[in-house]
Amino acid sequence: MNAYKLLTPGPLTTSGTVKETMLVDRCTWDQDYKTITQKIRHQLLELGRCSYEDYTVVLMQGSGTFAVESVMMTAISEEDKPLLITNGAYGERIVKMAEAIGMPFSQYSVEYDEVPKEEEIRRILESDRDITHIVMVHCETTTGILNPLEMISDVSNQYGKTLIIDAMSSFGGIPINVPELEIDYLISSANKCIQGVPGFGFIIARRDKLMACEGNSKSLSLDLYDQWKGMDADGKWRYTSPTHVVAAFSQAIDELLEEGGVSARFDRYQKNNRILREKLNGIGFESYIADKLQSPIITSFIYPTAAFDFEDFYTYVKERGYVIYPGKLTEVNTFRIGNIGEIYEEDIENLCDVITKYMGDETK
């Protein structure tokens, strides 16, 4: 068994009790398991501040990418055209989805260390009246930048567009009032801020929007509408579900609530992130993202010197108990450190001590 903790954006370090929940085998047809599925769906609505009358939750097998693609396949018809807003690899992955599906789309791309500009979005919407949907990643884990959710919500509402938000790395760790922000589809995953394990994603969807999507999907397994209809009837997934993962997620939600809910977890993540950036900046590691745009989820750090050997650094840190993440940028050499999961102030302090010793160790 590994003796290290994951300082990554998911999969992440989970609690012992979440792991223990997966030691029991469960039957997908059994009523007890169906009850777990329905419990999760109702709890996710509550975390998003959603009413059952206006919103529903659909669980989708696979990674978070599967869940995003199910929304792209189902929520956008052949007559529709989305505006895809990108400033990182995960937004660009949505562009690849659109290309694979063969749908027309408009892309508004900004630099990886910048957030989209309201005036530019308005200009695009004014000049292209065919746009029906707006799609954006909330927290881009490519860099750790946090995109302006309130701004995009206001613009989308004013122009009457359907709003799709990839909140993969933010939901459960950053407060998001889905109805207040008038988000039509919010997408996230089991192995992110709710601190479960990989195996399924979930979508919080406006009922009226989803009800209008019957027949849109050209994929059988990624048909979000059909998945919802079956799951809404009796809690059963259409096809084999990751039973151990589902049970672990149910436990993880309970532990989120025991911690004090999303606001309490947000406070812990913010504190972790503040300590991390302050201490590493103090020993020569510059954050790639400006403080005002930085999320509390994951931070990209620029290599301190041209001679910095990430593989050696990675191995040194791992041997002392922590696994970090390589960068995803091409023009700047960076690495990333996440602070979500079962990670606390003590862990961040210990990590920073390890890195400080590495930087001062002439024998490394």
N, C-alpha and C positions, 0 to 999 in steps of 0.2 A: 504493500500500500504506500502511495506517495506521502511524503512528509512535508509537502510544501503547500502554500496557499496561492490561489489564483488572483492576481491583480490585473484582471482582464475584463472586458466589457460583456462577458457572457459567452460560453459557460463561465461560471464564477464559483467561488467558495460557498458551499451550502452548509447548513447546520447539520449536526449529527442526527437530529430528529427527522429532518427532511429525508436524509439518506435511509434511516431506519424504516420509514414508511414504505420504501420500495422492496422490503424483504418479504412482503406478502404478495402472493399471486392472486389475481382477480379475473373474473369472467366478464367479458364485455356485455353479455346478455343479462347478467344478474342485476336484480333491482337495487341492491346495495351500491353497485358501481354506477348505475344510472343516477342514483341519488347524489353521488359525489359529483358527477358531471353537472347536474342541475344546481347544486350548491355553489360550485365554482362560477357558473354563469350569473347567478344572482349576486354573488359577492363582487364580481367584476363590475356589474352595473353600479353597485353602491360605491365602489372606489372611484368611478368616473362621475359620480353625482347624478346618475341617470335614473329616470323613472322607467318602470317596466312598460308603461303604456306607450312611451315614445321611442324607447330604444330596446335593442336585443343584443345578445352576445352569441357569436358563433365560434366554436373551437375548430381548428383545422390541423390535421396531422402534418408533421414535417417541421422544418426550421421556420424562422420568421420570414424568410424569403418566400416560402410556399404560401404563407398567409397573405403577404403583399401581392403576390401574383394572382391569388384567388380573387382579391378585390379588383385588381386591374382587369382580370378576365370577365368578371361578373358585373361590376358597377358601371362599366363604361361600354356602351353599346356601339354598334357599327356606325351609328349616326352621330356619335359624340366625338369630342376632341379635347383631350386634357392639356393643361399647361403644366409641364414638369419643371419644378424649381430645384436646381442642384448646386451644391457647393461641396461635394465630396463623393467618395466611391459608392456610397449606398444610394444616393440620389441617382447617380449614373447607372447603377444596376437597374433602377426602375425604368430608365431610358431603354436599356437593353431588353427589358420585358416588353415594353411597348413596341419595339422594333420586331421582336420575335412574334408577337401577336399579330403584327401587321396593321396596327391602328395609326391613324394620323395623330400627330401631336405637335405641340410647340414646346421648345425648351428655353428656359431662362437660366443661364449658368453664370455664377460669379466665382471669384477666386476662393480657394479653400479656407483662407483666413478672413473672409468677409461674409456678411449676411446679405440676403436679398434686399433690394431697395424698393420701398413702397412706390415711389414715383415711376420706377421702371415697370413694375408689375401693372400699375394702372395704365401705363402707355401701351403695354402689350394687349391688355384686355380691351382697350379702346380701339386699337387698330385691327384686332382679330375677333370679330363678333361670333365666330364659329366655336370659340372655346367654351366648353360646358363644365369642365372640372378643373380644380387646382389640386396638385399633388406635391407634398413637401415632406422631407424628413425633419423631425423636430430636433433631435440631438444627433448630429453627424459624428459617429464614433471614428470616422476617418481621422478627425483632428480633436474632437471634444467640443466643437463649437455648438452653441445653442441658438437655433434659429428663432426668429420673432413670431411666436405663435399667435399672440394677440393681434398683431398687425395683419397677418395673413388672414385671420378670421374676419377682421373688420372689412378688409377689401373683398374677400369672397362673398360675404353677406351683402355688401352694397351692390355688387355686380350680379348677385343671384346665382352663384356658381356652387356646384357640389364640392365639398371640401373633404379631401382624403389626406389624413396625417399618418405618416409612419412614425409612431411613438415607441419604436422598438426599445430604445435605450433610455427612455424617460418615464413611461407610464409605471406608476407604483413607486417611483423614486422622486418625482417632481409633481407637485399638485397640478392636476389638469381637470377643470370643470368642463366636461364635454358639452353639455347643453348650453352653458353660458357662452362657450366659444363657438357654438353652432357648428361643431364638427359632425360631418355626416358619417364618416368611417374613420375609426381610430384603430390602428393595428399595432400589436405588440406580441411578445413571446414569453414562454414559460420560464426561460433561463436568463432573464434580465433582472430588473429591479424588484420583482416580487420574490426572487431568489429561489426559484425552482430549478429543475434540470431540463436539458434540451429534449425536444420531442414533439412539441406542438406550439402553434401560435394561436392568437385569438383576435377577434374583430368585434369592436363595439360599433353597432350600426343603427342608424335611424330606421325604424320599422317601415315608414312609408317609402323611403328610398330603396330599401332592400326588396320590398314587396313588388316594386316596379321592375325588378331585374330578372324576372323569370324568362329563361330561354336565351339570355345574353351569352352565357359562357360557352365556349367551343371546347372546353375541357370537361371530362366527366369527373375526375377526382378533385379538380379545383373549382367546381361549381359551388360558389358560396351560397347561392339561393337554395339549391337542393340540400346542401349540408344543413342549412338552417331549418328547412321544413321537417327533415327527419329528426333533428335534435330537439326542435321545439315540441314535437309531438310526444315523445316519451323519454327524451334524454339519451337516446342511443345514437352513437356515431354511425354514419353510413357504412364505413369500412373499418377494418381493424384499427383500433386506437392504441396508443402507447399507455397501457393501463398503469404500469408502475410510475410513469411520469405524471399521469393525471393525479394519482393518489399523492405523490410528492408535492405537486402544485397546491392541492387542497390544504396540505399541512403548511406549506409556505405562506399561503394567504392568511391562515390562522395566526401564524407567527408575526406577519406584518401587522395585523390588528393588535396583537398583544404588545408589540413594540410601541404602539401609539398611533398607528395608521401612517398614511403617506407623509404627513407633515413631519412626524418624528423621524421617519427614515430619511427624508430630505435633509433635515437638520444634521443627522449623522453623516450623510454623504458629503454635505457641504463642509463640515468640520474636517473630515478626512482630506478632502481636496485642498482646503486652505492650508492645512499643515504641510501637506505634500509639496505644494507649489512654493510656499515660503521657504521651507528648508532646502529644497533642491535648487531654487534660485540663488540661495545664499552660498552654495558651493559651486556655482558656475553653470548650472543647467537652466537655460532660458526657455520659458514656455512659448510654444509656437502661436498660441491664440492669446489675444489681449484679454486682460482680466475681466473686462466688462462683457465679453462675449463667451467666456469660459463656462462650460457646464460643470456641474458637480459630479459628473459620471466618470470621465476619463480625460487625461491630459496628455498632449503631445509635447515632448521635450526635444529641443534641437541638440545634436551632438555637441559636446563642449569644445572639442578640438578636431582638427582634420584627421588626426591620428587615432581618434577614438575607435576602438574595436568593439562593436556591439555584441558579436558572438561571445567574445571573452567576458564582457560585462554581464551578459545574460546568464552564462554558465556560473559565474561567480555569485550572482544574486540568487539563482536557483539553488545552488548548493547550500545556501544559508537560509532557505525556507520560503522563497517567494518567486513566482513566475510572472514575468512581465510580457509585454507585447511589442513586436517590431512595428515600425511605422508603415504607413500606407501612402506616403507622399513620394513623388518622383523627383521633384526639383529641389527638395530640401531633405537632408538626412535627419530623420527623427526616430524616436521610439515612443511608446505609449505606456502609461501606467494607469490602470483603473482603480477605483476605490469603492466599488459597489460589491454586494455580497456580504457574507459574514466577516466583514473587515471593520476593525475598530481603531480608535486613536492609537492604542498600543502597537497595533500592527504597522501603522504608518510610521510611527516613531522608530520602531525596530528596523523597518526597511530603509529609512533615511540614514540610520546609523550604519547599516551595511554599505550603502552607496558612498557615504562619507569615507568609510574605511577603504573602500575600493579606490576612490580618487586619491587617497593619500598613501596607498600601498605601492612602494616603488618596485616590489617584486612581482607585481601582477603581470 
